[in-house]
């Protein structure tokens, strides 16, 4: 949603019953499964997937559902019906493991009533805290990290075999008969990673007319910011072969997708692990990600291209040129700054200065003067003084962001910043966050109201569930627009006159 965002960890619902409790965690897309025939459908197994965290985790859940579909599992939105419950976890917030353990406690009655129910934990908490999880929740059947997704079918087979035949668990996974199978080693392949389309077909729900889709291009991160767990939970950067990316984009476009969002922890680094180390910042520096943008842009049927996330350290003039040359790349850009203070940026190991950040912004604004920028900001990082925070506020004022994702710093186990002695008190973090959000609220409202009377090209994405004959889409600059029409507009790119605005969305009128 277009507006101001504050990071929160998903919390439990207060509604009664397990279906109400878990339903909101189900990934929206459905996998395209093999046709087993109507008479065989009642005999298929059911899997319930609960997903926390970023777009990468949602994409991982989709991959796992694809693999499970080949094993004749089908998704269910009711955990009472499930033969297999899979929790795909996020480690970005403090006490993440405790929150997962709490969820597992809510699931425990289902396991008690159905001993054959299989429970698995995957994702970043599984990677970082597998042993602690196994000790706290002994009824988990398997724990595996993001690099072991392709091994899910074989792990599942081992669990079923253990349950049916009471065989001794192999030493490579556990030495305790009652402990879960644990597999959290990083992929040690030297080059790249693969999601072949003939093995794991991309998700597309034809009943929903999905218009915009994420496509994974790179996983992991090499930057080792002092506050971030990604290099420890998802490993070093590994790029996906370009041919697979192109195949997936073509597959999705054939299904009706109009907008492709290229996805990775740091998309700017795409392909550098495949071509070898070089100075990408030199005048002759090659940037495979920029080349990929040109390739995707040339695919017939692709109407819009976005990408996330982009690290300023790896942003080059070569990439800025792509914005100048490729009109399909939208006029919105997320460039995480984290802080406006050089001292804090250095403590964060961000590997750029405030001046260098503005330099990269200028490269873009020189070719796209009206581009809508967004960013991530952490307040209350260890050692942040009043002056450091004022530097952040002044950067936000100068940048005039369209919107921001604002976070209070929280300790991530295993990261260097947890050892910094000068932690900022929680009440100071709260005050600074509210001050930052209020500053951005005024700027977002100013920009949104300035859209009134303008005509914008809007890609219509989905139906408004709360209002009849109402649809939502996004402008070329990424702003959310509500449009009234008695006909189905999904998938259309239409000229819309903006007639109203508030903090979170615009209101548009068909021309």
CORPE-V618959 format. One record per residue. N is the residue number from 1. PHI is phi in whole degrees, -180 to 180 (NA if undefined). OMEGA is omega in whole degrees, -180 to 180 (* if undefined). Layout:
N_PHI_OMEGA + N_PHI_OMEGA
//
This chain:
1_NA_-178 + 2_-82_-179 + 3_161_-179 + 4_-98_-175 + 5_-123_177 + 6_-123_-175 + 7_-68_175 + 8_-140_173 + 9_-86_-178 + 10_-58_-180 + 11_-110_-176 + 12_-74_178 + 13_-81_176 + 14_-92_-180 + 15_-67_-177 + 16_-78_172 + 17_88_-177 + 18_-65_-180 + 19_-66_178 + 20_-65_-177 + 21_-66_-171 + 22_-103_-167 + 23_-57_-173 + 24_-73_-180 + 25_-90_-176 + 26_-67_173 + 27_-60_-176 + 28_-69_-175 + 29_-69_175 + 30_-119_-180 + 31_-79_174 + 32_-86_-171 + 33_-94_173 + 34_-60_180 + 35_-83_-178 + 36_-101_-179 + 37_93_-175 + 38_-62_-177 + 39_-70_-179 + 40_-93_-176 + 41_-55_-178 + 42_-64_-177 + 43_-94_179 + 44_-73_178 + 45_-83_-177 + 46_-115_177 + 47_-125_175 + 48_-112_-179 + 49_-116_177 + 50_-115_-173 + 51_-122_171 + 52_-111_163 + 53_99_-167 + 54_-83_179 + 55_-62_178 + 56_-63_179 + 57_-68_177 + 58_-62_179 + 59_-63_178 + 60_-64_178 + 61_-62_178 + 62_-64_178 + 63_-62_-179 + 64_-68_176 + 65_-65_176 + 66_-64_178 + 67_-64_-179 + 68_-67_176 + 69_-60_178 + 70_-70_177 + 71_-98_178 + 72_68_168 + 73_-96_176 + 74_-129_-177 + 75_-71_174 + 76_-131_176 + 77_-94_179 + 78_-117_-178 + 79_-62_177 + 80_-63_-178 + 81_-89_-168 + 82_-79_167 + 83_-91_-175 + 84_-147_176 + 85_-114_-176 + 86_-122_178 + 87_-104_179 + 88_-101_-162 + 89_-104_179 + 90_-124_-176 + 91_-111_-171 + 92_-74_-177 + 93_-107_178 + 94_-63_178 + 95_60_-178 + 96_-61_-179 + 97_-62_-179 + 98_-64_179 + 99_-69_177 + 100_-67_178 + 101_-60_177 + 102_-62_178 + 103_-63_179 + 104_-63_176 + 105_-64_178 + 106_-70_179 + 107_-81_-173 + 108_-49_179 + 109_-60_178 + 110_-67_178 + 111_-69_180 + 112_-64_-178 + 113_-83_-180 + 114_-138_-177 + 115_-59_179 + 116_-82_177 + 117_-63_179 + 118_-100_180 + 119_-120_-180 + 120_-131_174 + 121_-122_178 + 122_-127_176 + 123_89_-169 + 124_-75_175 + 125_-65_177 + 126_-60_-179 + 127_-66_-172 + 128_-84_-170 + 129_-135_-176 + 130_-62_-177 + 131_-66_178 + 132_-65_178 + 133_-62_-179 + 134_-61_-179 + 135_-73_-177 + 136_-76_-175 + 137_-129_-174 + 138_-68_-178 + 139_-88_170 + 140_-68_-179 + 141_-92_177 + 142_-156_-180 + 143_-132_-180 + 144_-148_-176 + 145_-90_-178 + 146_-60_-179 + 147_-79_-178 + 148_-107_-177 + 149_-57_-178 + 150_-67_179 + 151_-92_180 + 152_-54_-180 + 153_-59_-179 + 154_-72_176 + 155_-64_179 + 156_-62_178 + 157_-62_179 + 158_-65_179 + 159_-65_180 + 160_-64_179 + 161_-63_178 + 162_-62_-178 + 163_-67_-175 + 164_-79_-173 + 165_-113_180 + 166_53_-179 + 167_-83_180 + 168_-71_-180 + 169_-69_-177 + 170_-66_-177 + 171_-61_-176 + 172_-69_-180 + 173_-113_-177 + 174_-166_176 + 175_-108_-180 + 176_-111_-175 + 177_-58_-176 + 178_-93_180 + 179_-85_178 + 180_-74_167 + 181_-67_-180 + 182_-122_179 + 183_-143_-175 + 184_-133_177 + 185_-74_176 + 186_-76_174 + 187_-65_-176 + 188_-94_177 + 189_-61_-176 + 190_-73_-173 + 191_-128_166 + 192_61_172 + 193_-148_-169 + 194_-132_168 + 195_-130_-175 + 196_-64_-174 + 197_-67_-179 + 198_-80_178 + 199_-100_180 + 200_-126_-179 + 201_-62_179 + 202_-61_176 + 203_-73_167 + 204_-161_179 + 205_-97_-176 + 206_-65_179 + 207_-73_-177 + 208_-103_-179 + 209_50_-178 + 210_-63_-173 + 211_-104_-178 + 212_-125_-176 + 213_-141_173 + 214_-82_174 + 215_-129_179 + 216_-66_176 + 217_-124_-178 + 218_-155_175 + 219_-128_179 + 220_80_-178 + 221_-155_179 + 222_-107_-169 + 223_-87_175 + 224_52_169 + 225_-60_-171 + 226_-69_-179 + 227_-100_-164 + 228_-110_-179 + 229_-93_-170 + 230_-55_-180 + 231_-62_-178 + 232_-91_-179 + 233_-105_-179 + 234_-120_173 + 235_81_-178 + 236_-78_-176 + 237_-65_175 + 238_-138_-176 + 239_-95_178 + 240_-86_179 + 241_-57_-178 + 242_-59_-177 + 243_-62_178 + 244_-67_180 + 245_-62_-179 + 246_-65_177 + 247_-59_-179 + 248_-67_179 + 249_-60_179 + 250_-63_178 + 251_-59_-177 + 252_-68_179 + 253_-63_177 + 254_-61_179 + 255_-85_178 + 256_114_179 + 257_-68_-179 + 258_-106_-174 + 259_-121_178 + 260_-109_176 + 261_-113_180 + 262_-78_-165 + 263_-124_173 + 264_-176_176 + 265_-64_176 + 266_-147_-174 + 267_-65_-179 + 268_-59_-178 + 269_-86_-177 + 270_-52_173 + 271_84_-179 + 272_-66_177 + 273_-71_-178 + 274_-90_-177 + 275_-103_179 + 276_93_-176 + 277_-66_174 + 278_-163_-180 + 279_-86_-177 + 280_-73_-179 + 281_-88_178 + 282_-73_-177 + 283_-63_180 + 284_-101_-175 + 285_-64_178 + 286_-87_177 + 287_-124_-177 + 288_-56_-180 + 289_-65_177 + 290_-62_178 + 291_-61_179 + 292_-63_178 + 293_-60_178 + 294_-64_-179 + 295_-64_180 + 296_-64_-180 + 297_-62_-179 + 298_-83_180 + 299_-77_180 + 300_-59_179 + 301_100_175 + 302_-75_-178 + 303_-99_-179 + 304_-140_178 + 305_-132_170 + 306_-127_176 + 307_-153_180 + 308_-161_3 + 309_-108_-175 + 310_-117_179 + 311_-94_-178 + 312_-57_-179 + 313_-59_-176 + 314_-104_179 + 315_-86_-172 + 316_-127_174 + 317_-58_178 + 318_-59_178 + 319_-75_177 + 320_-61_179 + 321_-61_178 + 322_-62_176 + 323_-64_180 + 324_-72_-172 + 325_-91_-168 + 326_-117_179 + 327_-65_179 + 328_-71_174 + 329_-72_-170 + 330_-67_-176 + 331_-90_175 + 332_-134_-174 + 333_-149_178 + 334_-98_-179 + 335_-129_-173 + 336_-67_178 + 337_-106_178 + 338_75_179 + 339_-158_176 + 340_-99_-178 + 341_-103_178 + 342_-60_-179 + 343_-64_180 + 344_-73_177 + 345_-58_178 + 346_-67_178 + 347_-65_178 + 348_-78_-175 + 349_61_-179 + 350_-80_173 + 351_68_169 + 352_-152_177 + 353_-105_176 + 354_-57_180 + 355_-62_180 + 356_-67_176 + 357_-61_179 + 358_-65_176 + 359_-61_180 + 360_-68_176 + 361_-60_179 + 362_-63_178 + 363_-54_-178 + 364_-75_-176 + 365_-67_175 + 366_-66_-179 + 367_-106_177 + 368_-134_-174 + 369_-58_-176 + 370_-102_-178 + 371_-64_179 + 372_-96_180 + 373_-90_169 + 374_-134_-175 + 375_-160_170 + 376_-112_178 + 377_-138_174 + 378_-108_174 + 379_-106_178 + 380_76_175 + 381_-63_-178 + 382_-49_179 + 383_87_-179 + 384_-68_179 + 385_-91_176 + 386_-59_-180 + 387_-67_177 + 388_-59_180 + 389_-66_176 + 390_-62_176 + 391_-62_177 + 392_-66_179 + 393_-61_-179 + 394_-68_177 + 395_-65_-180 + 396_-63_178 + 397_-63_-178 + 398_-70_-178 + 399_-72_-176 + 400_53_179 + 401_-64_173 + 402_-70_173 + 403_-161_-179 + 404_-136_166 + 405_-105_-175 + 406_-109_-175 + 407_-133_162 + 408_-80_175 + 409_-62_173 + 410_-135_-175 + 411_-67_173 + 412_-109_-177 + 413_-55_177 + 414_93_179 + 415_-94_-177 + 416_-59_-176 + 417_-64_178 + 418_-65_-178 + 419_-93_178 + 420_-67_-173 + 421_-80_-172 + 422_-95_178 + 423_-67_-178 + 424_-86_180 + 425_-59_-176 + 426_-60_-179 + 427_-65_177 + 428_-70_176 + 429_-58_-179 + 430_-60_-179 + 431_-62_-178 + 432_-67_179 + 433_-63_-179 + 434_-65_178 + 435_-65_178 + 436_-65_-179 + 437_-64_179 + 438_-67_176 + 439_-60_-178 + 440_-71_178 + 441_-57_-179 + 442_-64_-179 + 443_-69_179 + 444_-63_177 + 445_-62_179 + 446_-59_-179 + 447_-67_-179 + 448_-64_-180 + 449_-69_177 + 450_-70_179 + 451_-78_-177 + 452_-60_-179 + 453_86_178 + 454_-82_175 + 455_-106_-176 + 456_-125_172 + 457_-81_-174 + 458_-118_172 + 459_-90_-177 + 460_-81_-170 + 461_-105_-174 + 462_-159_180 + 463_-83_174 + 464_-75_-176 + 465_-72_-174 + 466_-95_-173 + 467_-142_-179 + 468_-69_178 + 469_55_-178 + 470_-136_-174 + 471_-136_177 + 472_-120_175 + 473_-146_179 + 474_-127_174 + 475_-73_176 + 476_-59_179 + 477_-92_175 + 478_91_-179 + 479_-79_-179 + 480_-77_-178 + 481_-131_174 + 482_-97_-177 + 483_-128_177 + 484_-100_177 + 485_-165_177 + 486_-75_-179 + 487_-104_-180 + 488_-71_-178 + 489_-105_-172 + 490_-59_178 + 491_91_-179 + 492_-88_170 + 493_-108_-169 + 494_-128_170 + 495_-74_-176 + 496_-125_174 + 497_-89_-179 + 498_-81_-176 + 499_-117_180 + 500_-162_-178 + 501_-160_167 + 502_-143_-175 + 503_-65_-171 + 504_-104_-175 + 505_-157_173 + 506_-104_173 + 507_-118_-175 + 508_-123_-178 + 509_-130_177 + 510_-60_178 + 511_-95_*
//
